[in-house]
Each structure stands twice: as C-alpha cells, then as structure tokens.
Amino acid sequence: MRIDIATLFPGMFAEVLDQSILGRARRAGVLDVGLFDIRDFTSDRHRSADDRPYGGGPGMLLRPEPVVLCVERILAERGVSGRRSRVVLLTPAGRAFGQAEAREFAAEIHIVLVCGRYEGFDQRVIDALRPDLLSVGPYVLSGGEIAAMAVTDAVARLLPGALGDAESASVETHAEPGVVEAPQYTRPPEWRGLRVPEELLSGDHARIARWRAEESRKRSLRTQDGRRP
Ligand code: ADE
C-alpha cells in the first residue's frame, strides 16, 4: 500500500520510517511511503504556508492554497487509477484513531496524511478536500507529524508480510476492542526475588491458556476502570 504524507517538516520522519518494522516493511515492498513538503507548493518569496486568522485570535493558520495544491499533486502523481485515495487530516478535533481505524486503513490502497501545524487549517482546506479528520488522542501535539507517524506505524504492522514470524498482530492488546494481553515473561525464572508464575513454567498448554485468559480478563477490566494494568 501507499501512504503519502504532506507536511511542513519532512525531515522529522527519516529515522521513524527507516527503523524497525516500518523500515523492514518498506524494504520488503509491503509499504511505499512518500513525503511531500507543503512549502514546495507556496508561490511567494518567503515560501509562507501560514497566515493570521480573519476576525482575530491567537496563532496562525495553514493557508488553503499550498495544502490543497500539495494534496492534488499527490493524488495526481501517486493515486492508483480507478481506486479512490483516502485523504486524512490530522487534527486534535478529529475522530479518535483506534485499532478499528488502523484495520480499516490497512485495507486501503492509498492514504494521504496531511499534517497540521500552528492553530490548524483554513476551513477551505476541509471544504475543498473533504478529508477524514482524525485525532490520535485527547491532547494537543505541536503538529500532525507525530500523529501521522503513529497512524503509519499502526497501519503498516497490519499489512500482510510486515511482521516477522516471531511477531503477531492477532494475539495482542487491542486486537479485540478493550482487550489487554496477559502479562508476559522471559528468562530468568526468578529475578530480584520476582518469580515467573508457575502456570507458565508448567509446560501444560491447556493450563497456560486458562491462566492467560483469566489474567487478560482481569487486566482488561482494570484498564477499563482507568487503573494500572
Ligand atoms: N495535531 C495536534 N494534535 C493532534 C492530535 N491529538 N491528533 C492528531 N493531530 C494532531
């Protein structure tokens, strides 16, 4: 699949896209990520992408022209003919991005993520592009870049072939809504007086499965209460 990112800060992405699962998915050809600098679509001497809001108020807004030109170029150059691209604006005012949305996006062929900065976008960006508005959480980031990284990562690891044999996207936290995994342990069996639960050392697969199901149930309830898992 293709994910294209429109941003004022393309330099923020290099390490995140090159390392670990994202890096491997890209090298394997499972994921093709493009970075587009919104500033390349400005036409004034100062390459300004923002301006003051009409009616007053704090901060600056992203101007409609460079953002929309940038997305139009992405759609023209990288869209897949006959298939609709999904355009997503990252904003704290958007719909919450969860594992269900990650799954939904992983089934797309082309996604365009548009990163906001400053106080947000001129409304005409939204009117012209009719994008999905998406938030990665109920807090305000300095811009949409870190949100775009989170979305790209969560989607990429669901693509067939992105994870290695030792990794799995099916038996993990949030694979089902509200479900948190049982605690996990590796060697040694005792460390600083803390012992691995006997069930996990028993070699009895049915007993291990029962223990995991019960611990997962308890943790999920506790997490829903907002308590520490
Ligand atoms: N931009 C700033 N804060 C954001 C958030 N929480 N989600 C998505 N984009 C954002």
Residues whose N, C-alpha, C, O or C-beta is under 5 A from the ligand:
A	BS01	ADE	L90 T91 P92 L134 S135 V136 G137 Y139 V140 L141 S142 G143 G144 A147
